[in-house]
Every structure is written in structure tokens, then in C-alpha cells.
């Protein structure tokens, strides 16, 4: 399928545990959709898809790519994924206390 809209974002992650927790929470949030996992997490939703993967670097950077036939769907999905990431970061900080 050809998607008209695309969004990309790179998040800087503090450590591998935060990345793994983020992937786990995203899997749980979107468990009703088709999910494919290889070197990255691919989730296919009704009018698009997104992928989340690590960028090889000294730091752990998370790359999020969203493709959809609707601009508002791309923006909503990015906001949802950003919200999940923010929750994970707060959760992991509180867990260390």
C-alpha cells in the first residue's frame, strides 16, 4: 500500500532497559493489531503502519517511523507513541527511587 503521509522522530533513550520497556508497552497497547518483530517492531493499523527500532550509535536512540493515508492519523499516532514513551521514562525514574 502507498501511504501519502509520513512522520519520523528520533528519541534519545537513557538505557537499554527503557527501550525494552517502551517496546513492551507499545506491544501491549497495540496487541489487537498485526505486529511483526525482527530487528524492529512493525505495527499495522487500519490505514497505516509504524515501526520502532534502535539506531546503532554510542547512545541508544529510538527511531519512530509512521506512515498513513491520513495526516491526522500520523499526528495522533505520534502523539500516542510519545505519550507511551514519556510514561515509560517516568515509570523507570520512579522505579529507581
C-alpha positions as CSV (number, residue, x, y, z in Angstrom):
1,X,0.0,0.0,0.0
2,X,1.2,3.5,-0.8
3,X,0.9,5.9,2.1
4,X,0.5,9.7,1.5
5,X,1.8,10.9,4.8
6,X,5.0,10.0,6.7
7,X,6.4,11.1,10.1
8,X,9.8,10.4,11.6
9,X,11.1,11.1,15.0
10,X,14.2,10.1,16.9
11,X,14.1,9.9,20.7
12,X,17.2,9.7,22.9
13,X,16.9,6.9,25.4
14,X,18.8,6.7,28.7
15,X,19.5,3.0,28.6
16,X,18.6,-0.4,27.2
17,X,16.0,-1.1,29.9
18,X,14.0,2.0,29.0
19,X,14.0,0.9,25.3
20,X,12.9,-2.6,26.1
21,X,10.1,-1.4,28.5
22,X,8.9,1.1,25.8
23,X,8.7,-1.7,23.2
24,X,6.9,-3.9,25.6
25,X,4.3,-1.2,26.5
26,X,3.8,-0.4,22.8
27,X,3.3,-4.1,22.1
28,X,0.7,-4.3,24.9
29,X,-1.1,-1.1,23.7
30,X,-1.4,-2.3,20.1
31,X,-1.9,-6.0,20.7
32,X,-5.1,-6.1,18.7
33,X,-3.3,-5.0,15.5
34,X,-0.9,-7.1,13.3
35,X,2.6,-6.9,14.8
36,X,5.8,-8.0,13.2
37,X,9.1,-8.2,15.0
38,X,12.5,-8.7,13.6
39,X,15.2,-6.1,14.1
40,X,12.4,-3.6,14.7
41,X,8.8,-3.5,15.8
42,X,6.3,-3.0,13.0
43,X,2.6,-2.4,13.8
44,X,0.0,-2.3,11.1
45,X,-3.2,-0.4,11.9
46,X,-6.3,0.1,9.6
47,X,-5.0,3.0,7.5
48,X,-1.3,2.8,8.1
49,X,1.7,1.4,10.0
50,X,4.5,2.4,12.2
51,X,7.9,1.0,13.1
52,X,10.1,1.4,16.1
53,X,13.8,0.5,16.1
54,X,17.2,1.3,17.6
55,X,19.6,3.4,15.7
56,X,23.1,2.0,16.1
57,X,25.1,4.6,17.9
58,X,27.0,5.2,21.2
59,X,23.8,6.3,22.8
60,X,20.5,4.4,22.5
61,X,18.4,6.3,20.0
62,X,14.9,5.2,19.2
63,X,13.6,5.9,15.7
64,X,9.9,6.0,15.1
65,X,8.5,6.0,11.5
66,X,4.8,6.4,10.9
67,X,3.1,6.0,7.5
68,X,-0.6,6.6,6.9
69,X,-3.1,7.7,4.3
70,X,-4.2,10.4,6.7
71,X,-2.1,13.3,8.2
72,X,-4.3,13.5,11.3
73,X,-3.8,9.7,11.9
74,X,0.0,10.2,11.6
75,X,-0.1,13.0,14.1
76,X,-2.4,11.2,16.5
77,X,-0.3,8.0,16.4
78,X,3.0,10.0,17.0
79,X,1.3,11.7,20.0
80,X,0.2,8.4,21.4
81,X,3.7,6.8,21.0
82,X,5.3,9.9,22.5
83,X,2.9,9.7,25.4
84,X,3.7,6.0,26.0
85,X,7.4,6.8,25.9
86,X,7.0,9.7,28.4
87,X,5.1,7.3,30.8
88,X,7.9,4.7,30.5
89,X,10.5,7.3,31.3
90,X,8.6,8.5,34.4
91,X,7.9,4.9,35.4
92,X,11.6,3.9,35.2
93,X,12.7,7.0,37.2
94,X,10.2,6.2,39.9
95,X,11.3,2.6,40.0
96,X,14.9,3.7,40.7
97,X,13.8,5.7,43.8
